[in-house]
Amino acid sequence: MLPASLSADLTRWRRDFHRHPELGFCEFRTAATVAATLAQHGWQVAAGAEVMRAEARMEVPPLAEINAARAEALRDGADPVWVARLGAGLTGVVGTFDTGRPGPTVAFRVDLDALPVRESTDATHVPARENFLSTRPGRMHACGHDGHTAIGLGLAVTLPALAKNWRGKIKLIFQPAEEGCRGAKSMVAAGVLADVDFYFATHLGISLTETGAVSCGTDHILATTKLDATFRGTAAHAGVDPHLGRNALLAAATATVQLHAIARHGAGASRVNVGLLEGGSGRNVIADRAVLKLEVRGETTPICQWMAVEAERVLRAAAAMHAVEVAIENMGEAGSAPCDDAARAIVRRAAEKSGATRITEFSPLGGSEDATLMMDAVQARGGSATYLLVGTPLPAGHHHPRFDIDEAALLRAVALHTAIVREILATP
């Protein structure tokens, strides 16, 4: 039985996080709130360097940006003790509840970060109408992670009181920097998943747009690699000495065209996209620097790896053609881990018992998710994992300025996840 006040608490938490969105590796206020709530309700809390390996993070913001985010969090009331434990952008938190009786370990992943999206102020947008718009211009929870974090806190306050007859352990893994597939790798590298037997990642919405619906797993998860290529050439006067220059921007432009000419893989879906190309300093200067940001994706991890090898080959060939240098950096990655039968069966039983109105075996994800790295880690040691969806209507798509969720889905999600724990840890 869930606490009578929980629905109001979930809405309050979600709206507070929505007002204070934070980008990847800068989620100081969010993570500090999570850590304090876990500690208050009897969870063993690990944070910062205890749950993340700093060197395994991907596309880490500049230190000045991290420091500014920390200061902003403190101004907005974040607990300074917990903020200090999060170090320089180590904003992961893990809560562990041990029943004191031997048994399996079940883990839930919760993503914390927002997006660099400017939120709509249109009167038809519910956060505008009900006064919980983002207070941070250019940042927004446009993917539902504010709701995910609220669900995580709902489990934090609910599960301990229900655990009297359970066995084993529960882990709540609050992960930074899911957007861009940048944060999970560092938590896997730190060993957070080393003792996990059952793993569940959850998302609101995506392709499931009916409150009360549950999908036991997702398919069409695309593996991905995000690459930044920096081309460096030689500047020269474009009129007087063009022959003395080496045009980095031209090399990057050549690469942009040829990247999109990579043959598509015959074994499954594959993708490539150049999302940013910039360089040069003026119309009469041979550009000595250019930056190209791209991603590849594949229906399977091997297909994605093939695409990444081909992309690097094109980048280096374009640099050689124009006699410039190129540095290539991996800025994010995720695999294509399958949602296995055992975990999906648990979700199905839990969904039936928690009052789901419609249950599907699979719903398509379509994009990429670094929760797959955690799924891989659990499955590699014989554990079971799935990526499930909890339904909510979406007035606009994910990553859109008018994105929003039905807050009634939050209580349903807590009930579902509580039932999942009961299925696994209840004493026979």
C-alpha positions in Angstrom: 0.0 0.0 0.0 1.5 3.3 -1.1 1.4 6.3 1.3 -1.7 8.5 0.8 0.5 11.6 0.4 2.7 10.1 -2.2 0.9 11.4 -5.3 1.2 15.0 -4.0 4.9 14.5 -3.2 5.7 13.1 -6.6 4.1 16.1 -8.3 5.9 18.5 -5.9 9.3 16.8 -6.6 8.8 16.7 -10.3 7.8 20.4 -10.5 10.7 21.4 -8.4 13.2 19.6 -10.7 11.4 21.0 -13.7 12.0 24.5 -12.4 15.7 23.8 -11.8 16.9 21.9 -14.9 20.7 21.0 -14.9 22.8 19.7 -17.8 25.0 16.6 -17.8 27.7 16.4 -15.1 26.3 19.7 -13.7 23.3 18.2 -11.8 24.5 19.4 -8.4 21.2 20.6 -7.0 19.3 17.5 -8.3 21.9 15.0 -7.1 22.2 16.7 -3.7 18.4 16.6 -3.2 18.4 12.9 -4.1 21.2 12.1 -1.8 19.7 14.0 1.2 16.3 12.3 0.6 17.9 8.8 0.4 19.9 9.4 3.7 16.7 10.7 5.4 14.9 7.4 4.7 17.5 5.0 5.8 19.4 4.2 2.6 23.2 3.8 2.5 24.3 6.6 0.2 27.3 6.7 -2.1 28.0 9.7 -4.3 30.6 11.4 -6.5 33.9 9.6 -6.8 32.5 6.6 -4.9 30.2 5.7 -7.8 31.9 7.3 -10.9 35.3 7.0 -12.4 36.2 10.5 -13.5 38.3 9.5 -16.5 35.6 7.4 -18.0 33.2 10.3 -18.3 32.5 11.5 -21.9 32.2 15.0 -23.2 32.8 16.6 -19.8 31.9 20.3 -19.7 34.7 22.9 -19.1 35.6 23.3 -15.4 34.4 26.9 -15.5 30.9 25.6 -16.5 30.9 23.0 -13.8 32.0 25.5 -11.2 29.3 27.9 -12.3 26.7 25.1 -12.0 27.9 24.3 -8.5 27.5 27.9 -7.5 24.1 28.1 -9.0 23.0 25.0 -7.2 24.1 26.4 -3.8 22.3 29.7 -4.5 19.2 27.6 -5.2 19.3 25.9 -1.8 21.3 22.7 -2.5 22.8 21.1 0.6 26.5 22.2 0.6 27.7 19.0 2.3 26.3 16.8 -0.5 27.4 19.3 -3.2 31.0 19.0 -1.8 30.8 15.2 -2.1 30.0 15.5 -5.8 33.4 17.0 -6.7 34.0 18.5 -10.1 31.1 17.1 -12.0 30.9 13.6 -10.4 27.1 14.0 -10.0 26.1 10.3 -9.7 24.3 9.0 -6.6 23.6 5.4 -5.5 21.3 4.5 -2.7 21.4 0.9 -1.3 18.9 -0.6 1.0 19.9 -4.0 2.5 17.1 -6.1 4.1 19.7 -7.9 6.2 18.7 -11.3 4.7 20.6 -13.0 1.9 19.1 -12.7 -1.5 19.4 -11.1 -4.9 20.2 -7.5 -5.7 17.7 -5.5 -7.8 18.6 -2.1 -9.3 16.7 0.7 -10.9 18.4 3.3 -13.1 17.2 6.9 -12.9 18.6 9.6 -15.2 19.0 13.1 -13.8 19.9 15.5 -16.6 18.0 18.1 -18.6 18.5 19.5 -22.1 19.8 22.7 -23.7 16.2 23.6 -24.9 14.5 26.9 -24.4 11.1 26.1 -22.8 7.9 27.4 -24.4 6.0 30.1 -22.5 2.8 29.5 -24.4 -0.3 29.7 -22.2 -1.4 26.2 -23.4 1.8 24.7 -22.1 1.0 23.2 -18.6 4.2 24.3 -16.8 3.5 27.9 -18.0 -0.1 27.8 -17.0 0.6 26.2 -13.6 3.7 28.2 -12.9 6.5 25.7 -12.9 8.4 26.7 -16.0 12.2 26.4 -16.1 13.9 29.2 -14.2 17.1 28.7 -16.1 16.9 30.2 -19.7 18.0 27.8 -22.4 17.7 24.7 -20.2 14.6 22.5 -19.9 13.5 19.0 -18.8 12.3 18.2 -22.3 12.6 14.4 -22.0 10.9 13.5 -18.7 14.0 13.0 -16.5 12.4 15.3 -13.9 9.6 12.7 -13.7 12.1 9.9 -13.6 13.9 11.5 -10.6 10.6 12.0 -8.8 9.8 8.3 -9.3 13.2 7.4 -7.9 12.5 9.5 -4.8 9.0 7.9 -4.5 10.7 4.5 -4.3 13.3 5.9 -1.8 10.5 6.9 0.6 8.2 3.9 0.0 10.3 0.8 -0.2 12.0 0.7 3.2 8.6 0.5 5.0 7.6 -2.5 2.8 10.8 -4.5 3.2 10.1 -6.3 6.5 9.5 -9.7 4.7 11.9 -9.2 1.8 15.4 -10.6 1.3 18.4 -9.2 -0.6 19.2 -5.6 -1.6 17.7 -2.7 -3.6 19.9 -0.2 -5.5 18.6 3.1 -6.8 21.2 4.3 -9.4 20.8 8.0 -10.1 22.9 8.6 -13.3 24.1 11.9 -14.7 24.5 12.8 -18.4 22.2 10.4 -20.1 21.7 12.8 -22.9 24.4 12.2 -25.5 25.1 8.8 -23.9 27.9 10.2 -21.7 27.4 9.2 -18.0 26.7 5.5 -17.7 30.1 4.4 -18.8 31.7 6.0 -15.7 29.3 4.3 -13.3 29.9 0.9 -14.9 33.7 1.5 -14.7 33.3 2.3 -11.0 31.7 -1.1 -10.4 28.3 0.1 -9.5 26.7 -2.9 -11.3 29.1 -5.5 -10.0 26.7 -7.1 -7.6 23.4 -6.5 -9.5 21.3 -9.5 -10.4 18.2 -7.8 -11.8 18.4 -4.4 -13.6 15.6 -2.1 -14.8 15.8 1.1 -16.7 12.6 3.1 -17.2 11.4 5.9 -19.4 8.2 7.8 -19.5 6.5 8.1 -22.9 8.7 7.6 -25.9 6.4 5.4 -28.0 3.9 4.6 -25.2 1.5 7.5 -25.0 -1.4 6.2 -22.9 -1.5 6.7 -19.1 -1.7 3.3 -17.5 0.1 1.4 -20.2 3.3 -0.5 -19.6 5.8 -2.0 -22.0 7.8 -4.8 -20.5 10.7 -4.0 -22.8 11.9 -2.0 -25.8 13.2 -2.9 -29.2 14.8 -1.0 -32.0 17.4 0.3 -29.6 20.2 1.8 -31.7 23.8 1.5 -30.6 25.7 4.8 -31.1 29.1 6.4 -31.1 29.4 10.2 -30.9 32.6 11.7 -32.4 34.2 15.1 -32.5 36.8 15.8 -35.2 39.1 18.8 -35.0 41.0 19.7 -38.2 44.1 21.8 -38.0 45.7 23.4 -41.0 47.7 26.5 -41.8 46.4 30.0 -42.1 47.3 32.2 -45.1 46.1 35.2 -47.0 43.4 34.0 -49.4 44.4 36.4 -52.1 48.1 36.8 -51.8 49.3 33.4 -50.6 46.5 30.8 -50.9 49.1 28.2 -52.0 50.8 28.5 -48.6 47.7 27.7 -46.6 46.2 24.3 -45.7 42.4 24.7 -45.5 41.0 22.9 -42.4 37.5 24.0 -43.1 37.6 22.6 -46.7 38.9 19.3 -45.2 36.0 19.2 -42.7 33.5 20.1 -45.5 34.8 17.3 -47.6 34.5 14.9 -44.7 30.9 16.1 -44.1 29.8 15.1 -47.6 31.7 11.8 -47.7 30.5 10.7 -44.2 27.0 10.8 -45.6 28.1 8.6 -48.5 29.2 5.7 -46.2 27.4 2.6 -47.5 24.5 1.4 -45.2 25.1 -1.9 -43.6 23.3 -4.9 -45.0 22.8 -6.7 -41.7 20.6 -4.1 -40.2 19.7 -0.4 -39.8 22.6 2.1 -39.7 22.7 5.9 -39.4 25.2 8.7 -39.8 24.7 12.4 -39.2 26.9 15.5 -39.0 25.1 17.8 -36.6 27.7 20.7 -36.4 30.4 22.1 -38.7 32.2 25.3 -37.8 35.6 26.8 -38.5 37.6 29.6 -40.0 38.0 33.2 -39.0 37.2 35.4 -42.0 36.3 35.3 -45.7 39.9 36.3 -46.7 41.7 33.9 -44.5 42.5 30.3 -45.3 40.9 28.5 -42.3 43.5 26.9 -40.0 40.9 25.2 -37.8 37.5 23.5 -38.1 35.4 21.3 -35.8 33.0 18.7 -37.0 30.5 16.9 -34.6 28.9 13.7 -35.8 27.2 10.5 -34.7 26.8 7.0 -36.1 24.2 4.5 -35.0 23.5 0.8 -35.7 20.8 -1.7 -35.1 23.4 -3.8 -33.3 26.6 -2.9 -31.5 28.7 -4.6 -34.3 27.0 -2.6 -37.0 27.6 0.6 -35.0 31.2 -0.3 -34.5 31.6 -0.8 -38.3 30.0 2.6 -39.0 32.4 4.2 -36.5 35.5 2.6 -38.2 34.2 3.8 -41.6 33.6 7.3 -40.2 37.1 7.6 -38.8 38.5 6.3 -42.1 36.6 9.1 -44.0 37.8 11.8 -41.5 41.4 10.8 -41.8 41.2 10.5 -45.6 39.7 14.0 -45.9 42.5 15.4 -43.7 45.1 13.6 -45.8 43.5 14.9 -49.1 43.9 18.5 -47.8 47.2 18.0 -46.0 45.9 18.9 -42.6 45.9 17.1 -39.3 42.8 15.7 -37.6 42.2 14.7 -34.0 39.2 12.4 -33.3 37.6 12.1 -29.9 34.9 9.8 -28.7 32.3 11.9 -26.9 29.6 9.4 -26.1 28.6 5.8 -26.7 25.9 3.2 -26.1 25.2 -0.4 -27.1 22.2 -2.3 -28.2 21.6 -4.7 -25.3 18.5 -6.9 -25.6 15.7 -6.8 -23.1 15.8 -10.4 -21.8 12.9 -12.8 -21.3 13.3 -13.2 -17.5 13.3 -9.5 -16.7 10.3 -8.8 -19.1 8.4 -11.6 -17.4 8.9 -10.0 -14.0 7.7 -6.6 -15.4 4.6 -8.3 -16.9 3.6 -9.9 -13.6 4.2 -6.7 -11.7 2.2 -4.6 -14.2 -0.7 -7.0 -13.9 -0.6 -6.8 -10.1 -0.2 -3.0 -10.0 -3.2 -2.2 -12.1 -1.7 -1.4 -15.6 -4.5 -0.8 -18.1 -2.6 -2.1 -21.1 0.6 -4.3 -21.2 2.7 -4.8 -24.2 5.8 -7.0 -24.6 7.8 -4.5 -26.6 7.6 -0.9 -27.7 10.1 0.7 -30.0 12.7 3.0 -28.6 14.1 4.2 -31.9 17.0 6.2 -30.4 20.0 5.3 -28.3 20.4 5.0 -24.5 23.5 4.4 -22.4 21.5 2.4 -19.9 22.4 -0.4 -22.4 26.0 -0.2 -21.0 24.6 -1.0 -17.6 22.4 -3.8 -19.1 25.4 -5.3 -20.8 27.4 -5.3 -17.5 24.6 -7.1 -15.7 23.9 -9.6 -18.4 27.6 -10.3 -18.9 27.7 -11.8 -15.4 24.6 -13.8 -15.7 22.0 -11.2 -14.5 18.8 -10.2 -16.1 17.9 -6.7 -17.5 15.2 -4.8 -19.4 14.4 -1.3 -20.5 10.7 -0.7 -19.8 8.3 2.1 -20.7 5.6 3.7 -18.6 2.9 5.4 -20.6 2.0 9.0 -20.7 0.3 11.3 -23.2 2.8 13.7 -24.9 1.5 17.1 -26.0 4.8 17.4 -28.0 7.6 15.1 -28.7 10.7 14.5 -26.6 13.3 17.3 -26.8 10.6 19.7 -27.9 10.0 23.1 -26.1 6.5 22.1 -25.3 7.3 18.6 -24.0 5.3 17.6 -20.9 4.0 14.5 -19.2 0.8 13.4 -17.4 1.8 13.5 -13.7 -0.7 10.8 -13.0 1.9 8.4 -14.6 4.3 9.0 -11.7 2.2 7.3 -9.0 1.5 4.4 -11.4 5.3 4.1 -12.0 6.1 3.9 -8.3 3.4 1.2 -7.9 4.8 -0.8 -10.8 8.4 -0.6 -9.6 7.3 -1.5 -6.0 5.6 -4.6 -7.5 8.8 -5.4 -9.4 10.8 -5.4 -6.1 8.1 -7.6 -4.4 8.2 -10.1 -7.3 12.0 -10.5 -6.9 12.7 -10.0 -3.2 9.6 -11.3 -1.4 10.4 -14.2 0.9 9.1 -17.5 -0.7 
